[in-house]
Amino acid sequence: MVLVAPPLAQERLGRSGCDVNPLPIHRFEITSPLKRQDAVAALGAHLVQTNFFRLRIPNSANDKRFQGVVTDTGFSISRVLGYNNVFAPQSAGTIQGAGIGSQIGVTMKPHLLVVAFYLAVLAFGAIGIIVGGGDFGMVALVALILYVLVMFGFWFEANKQERTLREIFRAL
């Protein structure tokens, strides 16, 4: 008996190869018909000034706006959100010329401060539960709840951000 994946699953796995990841890290490549300079300009056209505090109003214009830095060979950006999502990924990537087009490698990860906050909450929660006379099962429950929150927030935005980057670079 031979088991095969449905066509939709094959396409999804074939596109990036790492869609099922137990960590909030997403790596993928985009092949674009745009030359390297044009790809850099296309991403730069969607870049806005980085603001630490930004009024967050849901707006469809935010779908393709990014903040961060774009250089001739790479970028470090995050999507401008009209809502709060601290687990939204930071995207870093390289843009290389490939024949008449370009090859863009992207890595999405949560911000380092978010990971540090997650670990601090987990540590203080574990200490509080153990000192308060709770059992280790409660520590596992707290860890599971935090893990689900991080993964949901990250993958919710990572999928949107990947789709948007593919549109900007006119992915093949």
ZALO-610386 format. One record per residue (C-alpha): z, y, x; residue number from 1; residue in three letters. Coordinates in steps of 0.05 Angstrom, whole numbers, plus 5000, padded with zeros to 4 digits. Example, Ala and Ser with C-alpha at 12.3 -4.5 7.8 and 13.67 -1.06 7.14 Angstrom:
// residues 2
<<5156; 4910; 5246>; 1; "ALA">;
<<5143; 4979; 5273>; 2; "SER">;
This chain:
// residues 172
<<5000; 5000; 5000>; 1; "MET">;
<<4980; 5068; 5028>; 2; "VAL">;
<<5015; 5131; 5006>; 3; "LEU">;
<<4977; 5196; 5009>; 4; "VAL">;
<<4998; 5268; 4997>; 5; "ALA">;
<<4966; 5305; 4939>; 6; "PRO">;
<<4911; 5354; 4960>; 7; "PRO">;
<<4955; 5415; 4948>; 8; "LEU">;
<<5009; 5387; 4995>; 9; "ALA">;
<<4957; 5369; 5048>; 10; "GLN">;
<<4929; 5440; 5045>; 11; "GLU">;
<<4998; 5471; 5050>; 12; "ARG">;
<<5020; 5428; 5108>; 13; "LEU">;
<<4953; 5434; 5143>; 14; "GLY">;
<<4955; 5510; 5141>; 15; "ARG">;
<<5018; 5523; 5180>; 16; "SER">;
<<5047; 5455; 5196>; 17; "GLY">;
<<5119; 5475; 5189>; 18; "CYS">;
<<5132; 5492; 5117>; 19; "ASP">;
<<5189; 5443; 5111>; 20; "VAL">;
<<5240; 5471; 5160>; 21; "ASN">;
<<5316; 5463; 5153>; 22; "PRO">;
<<5326; 5527; 5193>; 23; "LEU">;
<<5307; 5597; 5173>; 24; "PRO">;
<<5251; 5601; 5224>; 25; "ILE">;
<<5178; 5602; 5205>; 26; "HIS">;
<<5120; 5598; 5255>; 27; "ARG">;
<<5047; 5600; 5237>; 28; "PHE">;
<<4980; 5623; 5263>; 29; "GLU">;
<<4927; 5666; 5230>; 30; "ILE">;
<<4854; 5663; 5249>; 31; "THR">;
<<4821; 5729; 5232>; 32; "SER">;
<<4749; 5752; 5233>; 33; "PRO">;
<<4774; 5820; 5257>; 34; "LEU">;
<<4769; 5836; 5331>; 35; "LYS">;
<<4836; 5845; 5367>; 36; "ARG">;
<<4832; 5921; 5364>; 37; "GLN">;
<<4813; 5920; 5290>; 38; "ASP">;
<<4869; 5872; 5274>; 39; "ALA">;
<<4919; 5918; 5309>; 40; "VAL">;
<<4890; 5978; 5270>; 41; "ALA">;
<<4893; 5939; 5204>; 42; "ALA">;
<<4967; 5923; 5214>; 43; "LEU">;
<<4981; 5994; 5239>; 44; "GLY">;
<<4951; 6022; 5175>; 45; "ALA">;
<<5006; 5988; 5135>; 46; "HIS">;
<<5062; 6013; 5180>; 47; "LEU">;
<<5112; 6066; 5157>; 48; "VAL">;
<<5166; 6102; 5196>; 49; "GLN">;
<<5228; 6060; 5208>; 50; "THR">;
<<5288; 6086; 5169>; 51; "ASN">;
<<5358; 6056; 5175>; 52; "PHE">;
<<5376; 6079; 5105>; 53; "PHE">;
<<5319; 6076; 5054>; 54; "ARG">;
<<5321; 6089; 4980>; 55; "LEU">;
<<5304; 6021; 4951>; 56; "ARG">;
<<5263; 6029; 4888>; 57; "ILE">;
<<5220; 5970; 4865>; 58; "PRO">;
<<5148; 5991; 4873>; 59; "ASN">;
<<5083; 5953; 4880>; 60; "SER">;
<<5064; 5999; 4938>; 61; "ALA">;
<<5120; 5964; 4979>; 62; "ASN">;
<<5083; 5898; 4977>; 63; "ASP">;
<<5040; 5915; 5037>; 64; "LYS">;
<<5084; 5965; 5074>; 65; "ARG">;
<<5118; 5946; 5138>; 66; "PHE">;
<<5165; 5981; 5187>; 67; "GLN">;
<<5171; 5967; 5260>; 68; "GLY">;
<<5128; 5969; 5322>; 69; "VAL">;
<<5055; 5949; 5334>; 70; "VAL">;
<<5026; 5948; 5404>; 71; "THR">;
<<4958; 5929; 5432>; 72; "ASP">;
<<4979; 5857; 5442>; 73; "THR">;
<<5034; 5844; 5390>; 74; "GLY">;
<<5082; 5868; 5338>; 75; "PHE">;
<<5154; 5866; 5314>; 76; "SER">;
<<5158; 5885; 5240>; 77; "ILE">;
<<5194; 5874; 5175>; 78; "SER">;
<<5169; 5886; 5104>; 79; "ARG">;
<<5194; 5948; 5067>; 80; "VAL">;
<<5231; 5921; 5007>; 81; "LEU">;
<<5244; 5955; 4940>; 82; "GLY">;
<<5308; 5914; 4933>; 83; "TYR">;
<<5363; 5888; 4978>; 84; "ASN">;
<<5354; 5823; 5015>; 85; "ASN">;
<<5393; 5819; 5079>; 86; "VAL">;
<<5363; 5751; 5094>; 87; "PHE">;
<<5291; 5778; 5096>; 88; "ALA">;
<<5255; 5756; 5159>; 89; "PRO">;
<<5238; 5798; 5220>; 90; "GLN">;
<<5167; 5781; 5242>; 91; "SER">;
<<5145; 5781; 5315>; 92; "ALA">;
<<5076; 5762; 5337>; 93; "GLY">;
<<5020; 5765; 5386>; 94; "THR">;
<<4948; 5786; 5374>; 95; "ILE">;
<<4897; 5755; 5420>; 96; "GLN">;
<<4822; 5759; 5420>; 97; "GLY">;
<<4787; 5694; 5403>; 98; "ALA">;
<<4711; 5696; 5406>; 99; "GLY">;
<<4686; 5747; 5355>; 100; "ILE">;
<<4753; 5748; 5318>; 101; "GLY">;
<<4826; 5743; 5336>; 102; "SER">;
<<4883; 5694; 5335>; 103; "GLN">;
<<4951; 5719; 5310>; 104; "ILE">;
<<5014; 5679; 5324>; 105; "GLY">;
<<5073; 5698; 5280>; 106; "VAL">;
<<5146; 5678; 5284>; 107; "THR">;
<<5194; 5697; 5228>; 108; "MET">;
<<5269; 5695; 5237>; 109; "LYS">;
<<5328; 5729; 5204>; 110; "PRO">;
<<5358; 5789; 5239>; 111; "HIS">;
<<5409; 5771; 5293>; 112; "LEU">;
<<5464; 5810; 5257>; 113; "LEU">;
<<5453; 5768; 5194>; 114; "VAL">;
<<5462; 5704; 5234>; 115; "VAL">;
<<5525; 5732; 5266>; 116; "ALA">;
<<5553; 5753; 5198>; 117; "PHE">;
<<5537; 5684; 5170>; 118; "TYR">;
<<5575; 5650; 5226>; 119; "LEU">;
<<5634; 5698; 5221>; 120; "ALA">;
<<5641; 5687; 5146>; 121; "VAL">;
<<5637; 5612; 5157>; 122; "LEU">;
<<5689; 5614; 5212>; 123; "ALA">;
<<5738; 5658; 5174>; 124; "PHE">;
<<5728; 5617; 5111>; 125; "GLY">;
<<5741; 5552; 5148>; 126; "ALA">;
<<5804; 5581; 5181>; 127; "ILE">;
<<5829; 5608; 5114>; 128; "GLY">;
<<5817; 5542; 5078>; 129; "ILE">;
<<5850; 5500; 5132>; 130; "ILE">;
<<5910; 5547; 5141>; 131; "VAL">;
<<5918; 5553; 5066>; 132; "GLY">;
<<5928; 5479; 5060>; 133; "GLY">;
<<5858; 5463; 5035>; 134; "GLY">;
<<5818; 5403; 5056>; 135; "ASP">;
<<5757; 5398; 5100>; 136; "PHE">;
<<5714; 5384; 5039>; 137; "GLY">;
<<5723; 5457; 5018>; 138; "MET">;
<<5698; 5480; 5087>; 139; "VAL">;
<<5636; 5437; 5076>; 140; "ALA">;
<<5626; 5467; 5007>; 141; "LEU">;
<<5631; 5539; 5034>; 142; "VAL">;
<<5582; 5521; 5089>; 143; "ALA">;
<<5533; 5490; 5039>; 144; "LEU">;
<<5537; 5551; 4993>; 145; "ILE">;
<<5524; 5599; 5051>; 146; "LEU">;
<<5467; 5556; 5076>; 147; "TYR">;
<<5433; 5555; 5008>; 148; "VAL">;
<<5440; 5631; 5001>; 149; "LEU">;
<<5410; 5643; 5070>; 150; "VAL">;
<<5353; 5594; 5060>; 151; "MET">;
<<5335; 5620; 4990>; 152; "PHE">;
<<5335; 5693; 5013>; 153; "GLY">;
<<5296; 5678; 5076>; 154; "PHE">;
<<5242; 5633; 5046>; 155; "TRP">;
<<5233; 5678; 4985>; 156; "PHE">;
<<5212; 5735; 5031>; 157; "GLU">;
<<5178; 5693; 5085>; 158; "ALA">;
<<5127; 5666; 5036>; 159; "ASN">;
<<5112; 5737; 5010>; 160; "LYS">;
<<5107; 5764; 5080>; 161; "GLN">;
<<5061; 5708; 5104>; 162; "GLU">;
<<5015; 5719; 5044>; 163; "ARG">;
<<5013; 5794; 5057>; 164; "THR">;
<<4998; 5785; 5131>; 165; "LEU">;
<<4941; 5737; 5115>; 166; "ARG">;
<<4912; 5789; 5068>; 167; "GLU">;
<<4918; 5845; 5119>; 168; "ILE">;
<<4885; 5804; 5174>; 169; "PHE">;
<<4833; 5775; 5126>; 170; "ARG">;
<<4853; 5704; 5145>; 171; "ALA">;
<<4799; 5651; 5148>; 172; "LEU">;
